[in-house]
Amino acid sequence: MTFEGAQVRYGARADNPKAYAQLDHEVQVIEQLGFPGCFLVVRDIVRFCREANTLAQRRGPAANSAVCFALFFYQQVAGLHEIGPAPTAGHRRIPHLSPKRARHW
């Protein structure tokens, strides 16, 4: 699902290799920590809010991740432009969602 959304958001992998490298990293961390289901539940909540014309606020360590952007967690509000991460900037977008920090949860 993430990579299907990435096709829409970022285009083909060959056209945006930095974005896909970021996605690959984030998906690996999310899977390693056992969180894929959490992301899918939040995606359903965001979709429900969008359909109900209700703002869904994103918070937490993964809120600005490329995965959330690819899963369409971001929405336009009152005609404002949609804002998402810029994974081509070369930084990791989920610094707090880390296997090294998992023991603290």
Secondary structure by P-SEA (a helix, b strand, c coil): caaaaaaaacccccccaaaaaaaaaaaaaaaaaccaaaaaaaaaaaaaaaaacbbbbbbccccccaaaaaaccccccccccbbbbcccccccccccccccccccc
